[in-house]
């Protein structure tokens, strides 16, 4: 499958989300193990790496900087600003222009680079007009600190307002067979303005791999414990969807993970999934999805099997959802 475009860059159709090398799912690998996986990703062919200031409080950016500072020209580097976490673990969304610039400077230092290729506003700060936050990102482009501006978890309306201030090169949101919200408006908006759509959690946080059968056994600090779809009653019902999903993967000559990623890749050529993993075998497996072609019949079967109406439980609880500027299904 051909590379996909983000601004002036061409990147691998499956790129790498680096978050779980430092944060999110418990059992964080050692720095040596994380470095090994990052180096392997370049060997396999991944050409975009996605990180954020939030991930491990800078640990993820530092891992990339320490590991790949001498290979900076071998990949496109994406990071994010706009969410901080204090010593007690309390998150704060902050889109203040001064905070954005400060975060950028800190990221540049940790990443050991002079410029970040794609810099996202990680979440919308509802207390600050999006135009002001994007104006600060635009200033960073002018200063040569970043090359492209992106937005994460934002609505089509917000994307359009931001794009009027500075071209938006990419919009990142959760997107997979079981999280279809971008289909409401954001996917089409990205296509209209020429932005790439970056799909995070494209494997539904391991659900679509078929390998996570008992989420109650996950580490205590795994963020999935707080997500309604992973509650025992909901998850048991969701697992029932995977029998036919496994059959479709076998029919398509690929693994379940590859089928989930191939569905995204076959949806449109401006969509770039960024699965994350701490396992080198899974790293190779995920990249192989770029070679999987799906028939129109299989695409239709997948969309009828797993969708907003067949999945049990919302993506987030009400408190978490209230902090996200994305469209919701009625």
Residue pairs with C-beta under 8 A, 6 or more apart in sequence:
1 13
1 265
1 290
1 291
2 13
2 269
3 10
3 11
3 12
3 13
3 47
4 10
4 11
4 12
4 13
4 196
4 269
4 270
4 271
4 272
5 11
5 196
5 270
6 48
6 76
6 118
6 148
6 169
6 170
6 196
6 272
7 118
7 147
7 148
7 169
7 170
8 147
9 48
9 76
9 117
9 118
9 148
10 47
11 47
11 48
11 76
11 272
12 45
12 46
12 47
12 48
12 287
12 290
13 265
13 272
13 290
14 46
14 261
14 265
14 272
14 273
14 274
14 275
14 286
14 287
14 289
14 290
15 46
15 47
15 48
15 49
15 50
15 76
15 198
15 272
15 273
15 274
16 41
16 46
16 48
16 49
16 50
16 274
16 275
16 276
16 283
17 50
17 200
17 274
17 275
17 276
18 38
18 49
18 50
18 51
18 55
18 60
18 63
18 64
18 276
19 50
19 51
19 52
19 55
19 60
19 276
20 28
20 276
20 277
20 278
21 28
21 29
21 34
21 37
21 38
21 60
21 63
21 276
21 278
22 28
22 34
22 55
22 56
22 59
22 60
22 63
23 54
23 55
23 56
23 59
23 60
24 55
24 222
24 223
25 205
25 218
25 219
25 222
25 223
25 224
26 218
26 219
26 220
26 221
26 222
27 219
27 278
28 56
28 278
29 37
29 278
31 63
31 66
33 278
34 63
34 67
34 278
35 63
35 66
35 67
36 280
37 277
37 278
37 280
37 283
38 49
38 63
38 64
38 67
38 68
39 67
39 68
40 280
40 283
41 49
41 283
42 68
42 71
42 74
42 75
44 283
44 284
44 287
45 287
46 75
46 283
46 287
47 74
47 75
47 76
48 75
48 76
48 77
48 78
48 272
48 274
49 64
49 68
49 75
49 76
49 77
49 78
50 78
50 79
50 172
50 198
50 200
50 274
51 60
51 61
51 64
51 77
51 78
51 79
51 80
51 111
52 60
52 61
52 79
52 80
52 81
52 83
52 120
52 122
53 61
53 79
53 80
53 81
53 83
53 84
53 103
53 106
53 107
53 122
54 80
54 83
54 84
54 85
54 91
54 122
55 61
56 63
57 85
58 106
58 107
58 110
61 79
61 107
61 110
61 111
62 110
62 111
64 77
64 111
65 110
65 111
65 112
65 113
66 112
68 74
68 75
69 111
69 112
69 113
72 113
76 117
76 118
77 111
77 113
77 116
77 117
77 118
78 116
78 117
78 118
78 119
78 120
78 150
78 170
78 198
79 107
79 111
79 116
79 118
79 119
79 120
80 119
80 120
80 121
80 122
80 150
80 152
81 99
81 100
81 103
81 104
81 107
81 119
81 120
81 121
81 122
82 93
82 94
82 95
82 99
82 100
82 103
82 120
82 121
82 122
82 123
82 125
82 133
83 91
83 92
83 93
83 94
83 122
83 123
84 91
84 92
84 94
84 99
84 103
85 91
85 92
86 92
93 122
93 123
93 124
93 125
93 126
93 323
94 125
95 121
95 123
95 124
95 125
95 127
95 128
95 130
95 132
95 133
96 125
96 128
96 133
97 132
97 133
97 135
97 136
97 139
98 136
100 121
100 133
100 136
100 137
100 140
101 136
101 139
101 140
104 116
104 119
104 140
104 145
104 146
105 145
107 116
107 119
108 114
108 115
108 116
108 145
114 144
115 144
115 145
115 146
115 147
116 145
116 146
116 147
117 146
117 147
117 148
118 146
118 147
118 148
118 149
118 150
118 169
118 170
119 137
119 140
119 145
119 146
119 148
119 149
119 150
120 149
120 150
120 151
120 152
120 170
120 172
121 133
121 134
121 137
121 149
121 150
121 151
121 152
121 154
122 152
122 153
123 152
123 153
123 154
123 323
123 324
123 325
124 130
124 133
124 151
124 153
124 154
124 158
124 325
125 133
126 325
130 154
130 158
130 161
130 162
130 165
131 161
131 162
131 164
131 165
133 162
134 149
134 151
134 162
134 165
134 166
134 168
135 165
135 166
137 146
137 149
137 166
138 149
138 165
138 166
140 146
141 147
141 148
141 149
141 166
148 169
148 170
149 162
149 166
149 167
149 168
149 169
150 168
150 169
150 170
150 171
150 172
150 198
151 158
151 159
151 162
151 168
151 170
151 171
151 172
152 171
152 172
152 173
153 172
153 173
153 174
153 324
153 325
153 326
154 162
154 171
154 173
154 186
154 325
154 326
155 185
155 186
155 325
155 326
155 327
156 184
156 185
156 186
156 188
156 189
156 327
158 325
159 168
159 171
159 186
159 189
159 190
159 193
159 195
160 189
160 193
162 168
163 193
163 195
167 193
167 194
168 193
168 195
169 195
169 196
170 195
170 196
170 197
170 198
171 186
171 189
171 190
171 195
171 196
171 197
171 198
172 197
172 198
172 199
172 200
172 274
173 181
173 182
173 186
173 197
173 198
173 199
173 200
173 326
174 181
174 199
174 200
174 201
174 315
175 181
175 182
175 197
175 199
175 200
175 201
175 202
175 264
175 271
175 273
176 199
176 201
176 202
176 203
176 204
176 208
176 260
176 264
177 204
177 208
177 260
177 263
177 302
177 303
177 305
177 306
177 307
178 204
178 207
178 208
178 229
178 238
178 306
178 307
178 311
179 201
179 204
179 315
180 307
180 308
180 329
181 308
181 315
181 326
181 327
181 328
181 329
182 197
182 199
182 326
184 327
184 328
184 329
185 327
186 197
186 326
186 327
187 197
187 268
187 271
189 195
190 196
190 197
190 270
191 268
191 270
195 270
196 270
196 271
196 272
197 268
197 270
197 271
197 272
198 272
198 273
198 274
199 264
199 271
199 272
199 273
199 274
200 274
202 260
202 261
202 264
202 273
202 274
202 275
203 209
203 257
203 260
203 261
203 275
203 286
204 260
205 212
205 224
205 227
205 230
206 212
207 229
207 238
207 242
208 242
208 245
208 256
208 257
208 259
208 260
208 306
209 255
209 256
209 257
209 260
209 282
210 242
210 245
210 246
210 256
212 218
213 239
215 224
215 225
215 230
215 232
215 235
216 232
218 224
218 225
224 230
226 317
226 320
227 313
227 315
227 316
227 317
228 234
228 313
228 314
228 315
228 316
228 317
229 235
229 238
229 311
229 312
229 313
229 314
229 315
230 313
231 313
233 312
234 312
234 313
235 312
235 313
237 312
238 311
238 312
238 313
241 305
241 306
241 310
241 311
242 256
244 301
244 305
245 256
245 259
245 302
245 305
245 306
246 256
248 259
248 298
248 301
248 302
248 305
249 255
249 256
249 258
249 259
251 298
252 259
252 262
252 292
252 294
252 298
253 292
254 262
254 288
254 289
254 292
255 285
257 275
257 282
257 285
257 286
257 289
258 285
258 286
258 288
258 289
258 292
259 289
259 292
259 294
259 302
260 289
261 273
261 275
261 286
261 289
261 290
261 292
262 289
262 292
262 293
262 294
263 294
263 299
263 302
264 271
264 273
265 271
265 273
265 289
265 290
265 292
266 293
266 294
266 299
267 299
273 289
275 286
277 283
277 286
294 302
308 329
314 321
315 321
316 324
321 328
